[in-house]
Amino acid sequence: RKLITETFNPVLRAGGMVLSPFNAWVVLKGLETLHLRVKAQCSHALELARWLEQQPQVDRVYYPGLASHPQHELAMRQMNGLGGSVLSFTVKAQNAEQGRARAFHVIDSTQLCSITSNLGDVKTTITHPSTTSHGRLTEEQRQNAGITQNLIRVAVGLEHVEDLKADILRGLSSLPQNPA
């Protein structure tokens, strides 16, 4: 009884016990091309991060594949020279309230990116960490973790990178140039 209630039940509740045969087959088929998809997603993320660094409405880009990242060298050693497929950036803002509004404007302006908080899909997702993945933290805890109201997270998928740039630019270009 103890083994079931303390060991198996938490696992069952959190992740389920076994995959169906069809789902197991789909996972195995996906593993055959995983390395190709990860390389493509990392390449697209790096190109998108470099492009975001050049945008006048972007304050900062967080991506370990960029030389500007404080742990770039460590990340390159640990990640086989790839920076991963997830990046974050902050939009310029005068204060937290304005930052949140400006971040939501950019997110809500996208049409190609999927607005969701999951990661690791072949479709690019975009989210506002302060209200999703870190929404249960206090504002002080978020600030201490670097999760500001003007922060946007993008998990880059396999779409053409120029389409992703155009999608994000739709929101960035319609922000006032000088946040007041």
Secondary structure as UniProt FT lines:
FT   HELIX           2..3
FT   HELIX           4..8
FT   HELIX           9..15
FT   HELIX           21..32
FT   HELIX           34..53
FT   TURN            56..57
FT   STRAND          58..62
FT   TURN            64..65
FT   TURN            67..68
FT   TURN            70..71
FT   HELIX           72..78
FT   TURN            79..81
FT   STRAND          86..91
FT   HELIX           96..109
FT   STRAND          114..115
FT   STRAND          125..127
FT   HELIX           129..131
FT   TURN            132..136
FT   HELIX           139..144
FT   TURN            145..146
FT   TURN            149..150
FT   STRAND          151..155
FT   HELIX           161..172
FT   TURN            173..174
//
